[in-house]
Amino acid sequence: MAEFHEILGFEVIATLGHGARSTIYAVRDKKSRQIFALKRVVRSSSSDQRFIDQAVSEHEVASRFNNPILRKSLKLYRQRSFLRTSEVYVLMEMVDGQTLEQYEPSGLLELLHICKHVATGLGVMHTENIVHADMKPNNVMVTTSGQVKVIDFGQSCQNGAVKERIQGTPDYIAPEQVMRRNITPQTDVFNLGATMYWLITKRHVPTMIPKGKAGVDLRTDDRCVPPMELNEDVPPALSSLVMDCVERHPKNRPTTMQQIIDRMDIAAAQIARRDNPQAAAKEPDMDDTAMDIDLGDTDSQSNDARQRDAS
């Protein structure tokens, strides 16, 4: 693919990475000098139409929100050839940081701090009847200033949607996604629970599509070991929360992200009392004030995060 010095009037600073049919660039606005991420998706054949549709859908979802936890999508550009869209460009907020696959929290309290931000962002999406539907460590970034960002809305859909094909990520995918049943906020609950399970234990929840194995595994007898049995630092409140999130049946999972946030607060309090009984009495709760986000400087993006950001 040819390299560009300028796209859509933006100065190309660097190529950040490549996806299946996409390339993402760091670009600078010539007038404001502000730096953005610009994703280019190319339709080379009729089979590539789904990549165009996914990019358009991602922009339509992300542009609906103005929340510091959710990565902003600013503008969609289309190029047509013979009355058909041949390329799309999505101008996005630049994020400088690492994904949760790369970033190492300092301990369980910081892990809960991050996951509470994620749950808050997902809750914002749910108020608009939108489900992220692909929550996983690679779709959460921690910036250099400590801000948490939920990214990649390419799989997002309306609450209650039934997809034509299986979409999701092995090791994090919910059973209803594999069975092509209704996608609901409880799908995000499972995906978030599977993400938390991996962050805590560095093991994956047994799912119907495990990574590295061909096909769908319909067996349900694989036991998901409670996190507290794999990591002695995990308090009962956190272990039970994660286990409830990854229940096979959506109706058995927490109903809302607020319920998850409240239970995270309980788990954080247990950890604080255990680790520092004297100081615990003086520690503020993990309330909204404590979770205020420093927007920081998003003018550049780390090399580690660039490859993931293009997919």
ABEGO torsion letter per residue (X at the ends): XBBBABBGGBBBABBAEBBAABBBBBBBBAAAGBBBBBBBBBBABAAAAAAAAAAAAAAAAAAABBBAABBBBABBBBBBBGGBBABBBBBBBBBBEBBAAABBBAEAAAAAAAAAAAAAAAAAAAAAGBBAGABBAAABBBBAAGBBBBBGAAABBBBGBBBABBBEBBGABBAAAAAGBBBBAAAAAAAAAAAAAAAAAGBBBBBABBBGBBEBBABAABBBBBAAAABAABBAAAAAAAAAAABABAAABBABAAAAAAAAAAAAAAAAAAABAAAAAABBBBBAAAABBBAEBAABBBAAAAAAAAX
